[in-house]
């Protein structure tokens, strides 16, 4: 290769990468506001899911095992008494990358709500932990309910992923059992709650276990964090 | 005729998945639902056509020995455009496809078309080639996902097909993908050999 060729190649590749970087920085500028908006909305939605009916009081940060552990406190007035609740973000490596979960618990460590903030599990398998089950049937959607057969059991709750919904009401400080009964149905609720159990995502037992383990890890950290004074008040 | 052929060959004669056997990783992974398959087909087609256009335009100015890094830079840029756009405006799709959007960069179908076709042919023909290959890829994903979603989840577009029937979960799992793809290959070869 001659010097001339080397210089020529360098110039060509420099121009192309420069154009690419220039174009991408503009695309980034264009999309950033809506991406940030969604992140913010996601956290607010998550907080409203894990604190159903509660008023958020404070966000505290405590250093545990050399890491910052952030948790929120919330209150609700119910029949004359004030109920306290706590929420925390916990993460655990899943089948492919960390799964970040926000969990809300009351003082008795019962789960008030759970929301998966981010995950990179396999689409169609583990990623179904964020899937919202549709109660509508395909033919019902196309032709109205004429050919749809009998009405599928509908719920009056806002639509949330079934996998995350089933954690509500379980005790976080006890071992949460995993059973394999297929997709969660509202009719399974009583039976599962009695056993402190959840039903696994078909084909994604690792994802299911990861979320369970993340809760166990998080609740233990929350207990320790509540004993310690907060390092800094960061506000809500 | 030749222009039509540039487009049509991607659908059947040189179908990227069924004949060339490239791009199999996303094929097996995202075909668990029809909507995932369609979005994946759309995203890949966009990257394929855009990179074919650019590669064809600059084909005379690129020194041959550095063409691969240049093609990859172009492809990666378009993939990031797709990724950011989906993340900003179709967050649910972005969430569902997850890692397979950034992985379009290493889909050998796109580099393969840039190397084999766009770097040697005119702009018009390269666009047609990209479109044909993209549609062929998308259609194959659609057919594969159609069988997997209906049989494996008793659903279509995320909506239940027949209430009360237990689906054959195996079809949604990786083995179902392999079996369905194998049957599609068999069907394709059977039709081809009958024609000859």
Interface residues (C-beta under 8 A of the other chain):
Chain A: X1 X5 X8 X9 X12 X13 X16 X17 X20 X23 X24 X27 X28 X30 X31 X32 X34 X35 X38 X96 X97 X119 X120 X121 X122 X123 X124 X125 X127 X130 X134 X135 X136 X137 X138 X139 X140 X141 X148 X149 X150 X152 X182 X202 X203
Chain B: X29 X30 X31 X32 X33 X36 X58 X61 X62 X63 X65 X66 X69 X70 X73 X74 X76 X77 X80 X81 X84 X85 X87 X88 X89 X91 X95 X96 X97 X98 X99 X100 X155 X156 X157 X158 X159 X160 X161 X162 X163 X164 X166 X169 X172 X173
